[in-house]
């Protein structure tokens, strides 16, 4: 049985998707970052704060990749 891991993918593989799918993924990541930030305010966890930052930054990069 062949299994694929996220670590097997190139970082440039997001560029091979259509622009509209990149935009949807990026917006979903930004919304997830907002949810993590709200959860971080309630629980006050440093890990959620860092996670929100990195997911939000990744979403920003994906949205910019889709638009440019």
C-alpha positions in Angstrom: 0.0 0.0 0.0 1.5 3.3 -1.1 1.0 6.2 1.3 1.8 9.8 0.6 2.9 12.3 3.2 2.6 16.0 3.2 6.4 16.1 3.5 6.7 14.3 0.2 5.3 17.3 -1.7 7.3 20.2 -3.0 6.5 23.7 -1.7 6.0 24.8 -5.3 3.2 22.3 -5.8 0.6 24.9 -4.8 1.6 26.8 -8.0 0.4 23.9 -10.2 -3.2 24.4 -9.0 -5.6 26.7 -10.8 -5.6 30.3 -9.5 -9.2 30.1 -8.2 -8.4 26.9 -6.2 -5.3 28.6 -4.7 -7.5 31.6 -3.8 -10.1 29.3 -2.0 -7.3 27.5 -0.1 -5.7 30.8 0.9 -8.9 32.3 2.1 -9.7 29.1 4.0 -6.3 29.3 5.7 -6.9 32.9 6.7 -10.3 32.0 8.2 -8.7 29.1 10.0 -6.0 31.5 11.4 -8.8 33.9 12.6 -10.5 31.0 14.3 -7.2 29.9 16.0 -6.7 33.5 17.1 -10.1 33.6 18.7 -9.6 30.3 20.4 -6.2 31.5 21.6 -7.9 34.5 23.2 -10.2 32.2 25.2 -7.7 29.6 26.2 -4.6 31.8 26.3 -2.2 29.2 24.8 1.1 30.2 23.2 0.9 27.3 20.8 -2.4 28.5 19.4 -1.0 32.0 19.0 2.0 30.7 17.0 -0.2 28.4 15.0 -2.5 31.2 14.1 0.4 33.3 13.0 2.0 30.6 10.8 -1.4 29.5 9.3 -2.3 33.1 8.6 1.1 33.8 7.0 0.8 30.7 4.9 -2.7 31.8 3.8 -1.4 35.2 2.9 1.4 33.6 0.8 -1.1 31.4 -1.0 -3.5 34.3 -1.7 -0.6 36.4 -3.1 0.5 33.4 -5.2 -3.0 33.2 -6.6 -3.4 36.9 -7.4 0.1 37.5 -8.9 
